Amino acid sequence: MIDSIRFLMYDPDHYDVDYVINPWMEGNIHKSIRNRAVEQWQNLYRIIKDRAIVNLMTPEKGWPDMVFTANVGLVLGDNVVLSRFYHKERQGEEPYFKQWFEKNGFTVHEIPADLPFEGAGDALFDRKGRWLWAGYGFRSELDSHPYIAEWLDTEVLSLHLMDERFYHLNICFCPLSGGYLLYYPPAFDAYSNRPHRDANTCTKPSSC
């Protein structure tokens, strides 16, 4: 297992709540406890490191949200679709992650600069890799899905997020084994709550 699973992590040396870009940050500017954040991150790092390969990035001052590495791109094999962050507060992270992926042998695919897409924060593969669940509505745009479908040669099932508290797919949706899902229905519109094979489907740009 250790040889087949890799994680990218980024330690919280510069983590803080410096601005408000989601409802959970409201009223919490500079109220994070640095020592506690570091302790929690170290505990998580030790657990993952015992079970998988962990790659660490060098902390960059001025970008406190770089610790949330799921948001920086969507990886499949040695391909990565690099994120285009919606908020300017995170857009400066993009060159650092592009450099890391290129340096480590990944083929980097870049969505147009004016088309938001926030990586694995809004895109989760079915456990057997048969398709990709992709959220849109707050941080990622529906028009980004055709690019992902083509570059990663995968079927994309698009889900519309409706509740600003659940601005990323991965905080309200989790694919499980055996075809099951764990998710919060009120986070999605009525159409997305229908059986998954009726969801918005995008396979290639020409068919979307």
N, C-alpha and C positions, 0 to 999 in steps of 0.2 A: 504493500500500500504506500509506503513512504516514497518509493521510487516513481509512483504514478500520479501523485497529487502534489500540486505546488500552490503556495499562497504568496501573495505580495503584501508585505506589511510595512508600516511607516510609523516610527515611534512618536509619541506625543510630546516631544521636547518643546514644540512651539504651539501646542494646542491651547485654545481659549475660545470663549464666545465673544468675538470681537464685533459682531454685527448681527442683524436679524434678517434671515432669508427663509425662515419657516416658522410656523406658529409655536413650536416648542422652544425656540430661542427667545421669544418675546419675554421681556422682564428678567432675562438671565445674563445680560451683558456683564462680562468679567466676574461672574459668580461661580465659575467652575473651580474645583479644588484640584490644583495641579498634582499634588502628591498622590491623591486618590486616583486620578486618571492614570498616572504612571503605574501605580500598583496594579490597577485593573488590567492595563495593557500588558504588563509583564506576566501576569498570571495567565492571560489568554495566549500570549506568545509561547509560554512554556508548554501549555497543553497542546497547541497545534504542532509545535516543533517535534513533539514526541510521536506524532502520527503522520506527518507530512514534511515535505521540503518547504522551508520558509525563506523567501528572498526579502532582504531588507533594503529600503532606500535611505539615502542620507537626508536628514531633515533640512528643510529650506525655510528660513525665517521669513515671516510675512504672509504665510499661507496656512492658517491654523486648521483648515479643514482637510488638508492632505492626508490626515490619518484615516479618512474614510475612503480607502482604496478601492472598494467595490464600485464607486462612482466614476472611476477614471477611464474605464474601457470595458469592452466585452471581449473575452478571450475564448477562442476555440482552437485547440491544437497550438500551432505556432502563428496563428493569425490573431490580430487584435483590431477591433473597431474602436478607435480613440474617441473619447468623449468630447463633446462640445458643450461646455457648461452654460446653463441658462443665465445665471447671475454673474455679473462682472467680478464679484468678490472671489469667485473660484476660477475664472477664466485664465488667470495667470499660472495655474497649476499645469495647464496642458503641455507647454514645452518641456517641463521636467519629466513628465510621464512618457511623452513621445521619445525623448532621448533615452530613457531607461529601456523601453521596449525595443528600440532599434539596436541599442548596445547589446541586448541580450538575445538577439537573433530572431525577433518576431517580425513578421510582415505587418506593417502598420497601414491601416485603411483610415482615411480621414474624410468624414462627412463634411459637406460645405459649412463654412464658418458661421453662416447665419441660420443654421438648422440645429436647434438644440437636441442633444442626446446624451444621457448621463449613464452610459455603461451598464454594468450589472446591477446598478441601483434600479434600473427600469427594464431589465431584460434577464430572464431566468430560463435556463434550458429544462425541458422535461427530463426526468431522471434517467431515461433511456436514450436521451438525445434525439428523439424523434421530431421534435419541433421546439420553437422558442416562444415563450410567453413574453410579450413586450407591452409595457404600459406607456401611456401618453396622456397629456392633459395639463401637466404642471411643469415638469422639468425636461420632458422629451416630447418631440413633435411626431405625429403620425407619419409625416412625410420622410422621416428618417428610416422607417422600417423597410422600404424597398431596397435601400442600399445594403442594409444588414443581410436581408434575404439573399441578395446576389453574392456579396463578398464571402459570406460564410456558407453559401449553398444550403440553406435551411428554410423550412416553412416557418413563417412568423404568424402567430396568433395575437392580434392586437386587442388590448383591453383599455377601456377609457376610465381613467381615474377622475372622481368627481368631488372628493372631500379633501380640502387643502391640508388637513392634518396628516393625510396619507399621500404625500406629494411624490413619493417613490414607490414603485411596485414592491420592492423587497421589504417594506415595512408593513405590508398588509396581505402578502401572498407568498406561499411557499409550496413548491411542487414536492410531493412525497413519492415514495416507491409504490408500485402496483397501480399506477394511474390515478392515485388519490391526490387531493389538494387540501391545503390548509389556508384559508383566506377569510377576509372580513367583507361580506357582501355589500354593506352600505358604502364602502369605499369606491364602488364601481357603478356605472350607469346600468339601467335595466337590460340593455342589449348584451353587455359584457357578462351579466349574470346568467344568461342562458347557457345551456350545455355547450361545452367548449368547442365542439366541432361546428357550431353555428356562429362562433365569434368571427370578428373581422379577420380575414385570412389574406396574407400577402406572401406569395411565393417568389415572384420575380418582378422587377420594375415594370415590365411590359404587361403584367396582369393586374397591377394595382391601380 
